[in-house]
């Protein structure tokens, strides 16, 4: 265990500075801005609205769709070609899976609720920021929800379990690193997103999940604050 | 929307608008913010009324084109994101996005706003290429002017990244303090013609009511660098003359806003 001090001086369980705002895109039914460190996500919700093509409609309940997209200049290296990639398709899918458990669309048969995510700048943890932003935007849009979803990337860098990895930690080269994006449903503490890549023991993984309880709680408090700020203004 | 269009035309005939503005006034606020993306070499977010546009500039080193071996290059791309309006869908850019990108591109390219020769590192071998991406956050009308302003602000804020002297590779994590060779400040302003009445900075409803529009890109001394007539309506030479005058005046106003910001 040689990763004793984090590159940016944070404590192991400390998140980067965060900022959240609800209602930033006036055209949308609901929207949010969510920043964690240098990762920024905008989320906009449109719907419930009629779903096309028709064969995709579900007569029993409304459909939730997510579209995750990094702006072409938001990557850490060269410009990213615009248009979907396999990566963005997969992230869009796991976003739906992570949000669906709290969203109740039974009152909107044949309709669709679209969640669009755009990231102007990134520094790791983008899918978590996207989910946290989407959850605020869905609530802002007044979509029936049982709970909020809050997400943080956990990780294990050279034996140390840490919260909210940044790019430099993901790219750590002197030892094994694992990246574990986790989304948690606030009241039930159930996990609706779990991915992991890298190298980790089961023991450390369980520690990381334990730490995610506290980390996602901090995100939750900020999400609620953003929503309260918006609706107390109105 | 038909009724709305008729109302808008009727009001325009009396020099009035639904939001009480004069026909030749921009919406407020006009907000400019730069360096909104640390991963881009230059970036800006511009808000005109409720319209919000982001522009990001990336730089890369590449082989110059064969016909211009001593010049770098510029590319402009625009994405009308489905996040920014219920009318846009995911997928490749449609004609509206293509037109926006090309009109903004011509405005700066033909003004020779960027000195492309100064972007050349080694003739025939290596030159800087400037890739400009326009991304809409909220389309509440007048994307042309908002995008033009965002692009100019992003170009002004851009700094070259550090290049490794040995390998020649770009270190995108580190920026120098060298700005782009921006020698002119061309800005597009779009004038809308609704039944013979000229209007600028339309809302989405007003954009649906117009007969024709003329985008004119002009620089500080009033030289015109690009034009685009849009819409199915027709223009008289007198219309064109009035539209150009108005757009040059308004470009000066926008340039003032920009220079106040960069002071």
Interface residues (C-beta under 8 A of the other chain):
Chain A: X24 X25 X26 X27 X28 X38 X40 X42 X43 X44 X46 X49 X67 X69 X71 X72 X73 X74 X75 X76 X77 X78 X79 X82 X83 X84 X114 X116 X117 X118 X120 X121 X122 X123
Chain B: X36 X37 X38 X39 X40 X41 X43 X50 X52 X54 X56 X57 X58 X60 X77 X79 X81 X82 X83 X84 X85 X86 X90 X92 X131 X133 X135 X137 X138 X139 X140 X170 X172 X173
